[in-house]
């Protein structure tokens, strides 16, 4: 089991408190920073259409695709930056992921 180290930047401070100059004090810090507030587009997962091919999971640069028991069950919006890669790799005959603007998605929340 890997031992957790104390973070030099405290949990909950967010990405705006990162040191200037692109200095990353240690590796493995991405899970501590909720970067979803950068997003201008939001992927929408349609569970009823999904065939669980895992293409979205494999291509997501933020590890924001939530998988449980071998099935895609949602998107971690606290880490998703809305790049749309998951939507782009979703099989065209399936269309289990669609992209909408963040403003439009908030209207429907």
C-alpha positions as CSV (number, residue, x, y, z in Angstrom):
1,X,0.0,0.0,0.0
2,X,1.3,3.5,-0.9
3,X,1.7,5.9,1.9
4,X,0.0,9.3,1.5
5,X,2.3,12.3,1.8
6,X,1.2,15.6,3.2
7,X,0.5,18.1,0.4
8,X,2.4,21.4,0.4
9,X,-0.8,23.0,-0.8
10,X,-3.8,22.2,1.4
11,X,-6.8,20.4,0.1
12,X,-9.6,22.7,-0.9
13,X,-7.4,25.7,-1.9
14,X,-7.9,25.0,-5.6
15,X,-5.7,25.5,-8.7
16,X,-5.5,29.3,-8.2
17,X,-3.1,28.8,-5.2
18,X,-0.5,26.8,-7.2
19,X,2.9,28.4,-7.2
20,X,3.7,30.8,-10.0
21,X,6.2,29.7,-12.7
22,X,4.6,26.3,-13.2
23,X,6.5,24.7,-10.3
24,X,4.9,21.5,-9.3
25,X,6.2,20.7,-5.8
26,X,5.6,16.9,-6.2
27,X,4.0,14.3,-8.4
28,X,0.5,12.9,-8.1
29,X,-1.3,16.1,-7.0
30,X,-4.0,16.1,-9.7
31,X,-6.6,14.3,-7.5
32,X,-6.3,17.1,-4.9
33,X,-7.3,19.9,-7.3
34,X,-10.9,20.3,-8.5
35,X,-10.3,21.7,-12.0
36,X,-13.8,21.3,-13.3
37,X,-14.5,25.0,-12.9
38,X,-12.3,25.7,-16.0
39,X,-14.9,24.0,-18.1
40,X,-16.9,25.8,-20.8
41,X,-18.3,22.6,-22.3
42,X,-19.8,19.7,-20.4
43,X,-20.0,16.0,-21.6
44,X,-23.3,14.4,-21.0
45,X,-23.4,10.6,-20.5
46,X,-26.4,8.8,-21.8
47,X,-26.4,5.5,-19.8
48,X,-29.3,4.0,-21.9
49,X,-27.1,4.2,-25.1
50,X,-23.7,3.2,-23.6
51,X,-22.2,-0.1,-24.7
52,X,-19.3,0.2,-22.2
53,X,-16.6,0.0,-24.8
54,X,-14.4,2.1,-22.5
55,X,-13.0,4.3,-25.3
56,X,-14.0,7.4,-23.3
57,X,-12.2,6.1,-20.2
58,X,-9.0,5.2,-22.1
59,X,-8.8,8.6,-23.8
60,X,-9.9,11.0,-21.0
61,X,-6.8,13.0,-20.0
62,X,-8.3,13.8,-16.6
63,X,-9.4,10.3,-15.5
64,X,-12.9,11.8,-15.2
65,X,-14.9,8.9,-16.5
66,X,-16.4,7.0,-13.6
67,X,-16.4,3.2,-14.0
68,X,-18.0,0.7,-11.6
69,X,-18.1,-3.0,-12.2
70,X,-16.9,-2.6,-15.8
71,X,-19.6,-0.1,-16.7
72,X,-19.4,3.6,-17.4
73,X,-21.7,5.2,-14.8
74,X,-20.9,8.9,-15.1
75,X,-18.4,11.7,-15.4
76,X,-16.5,13.3,-12.5
77,X,-17.4,16.9,-13.1
78,X,-15.1,18.1,-10.4
79,X,-12.1,17.1,-12.6
80,X,-13.5,17.1,-16.1
81,X,-12.2,20.1,-18.1
82,X,-14.7,19.7,-21.0
83,X,-12.1,19.0,-23.7
84,X,-14.5,16.7,-25.6
85,X,-12.1,13.8,-26.2
86,X,-14.6,11.4,-24.7
87,X,-17.3,12.6,-27.0
88,X,-15.0,12.4,-30.0
89,X,-14.1,8.7,-29.4
90,X,-17.5,7.5,-28.5
91,X,-18.6,5.2,-31.4
92,X,-20.8,7.1,-33.9
93,X,-23.5,4.5,-34.0
94,X,-23.8,4.7,-30.2
95,X,-23.6,8.4,-29.3
96,X,-23.6,7.7,-25.6
97,X,-21.7,10.9,-24.9
98,X,-22.7,14.4,-26.1
99,X,-21.2,17.8,-25.5
100,X,-23.2,20.8,-24.4
101,X,-22.1,24.2,-23.1
102,X,-21.7,24.6,-19.4
103,X,-24.3,27.4,-19.4
104,X,-26.9,25.2,-21.1
105,X,-26.2,22.2,-18.8
106,X,-26.6,24.5,-15.7
107,X,-30.1,25.5,-17.0
108,X,-31.1,21.8,-17.1
109,X,-29.6,20.9,-13.7
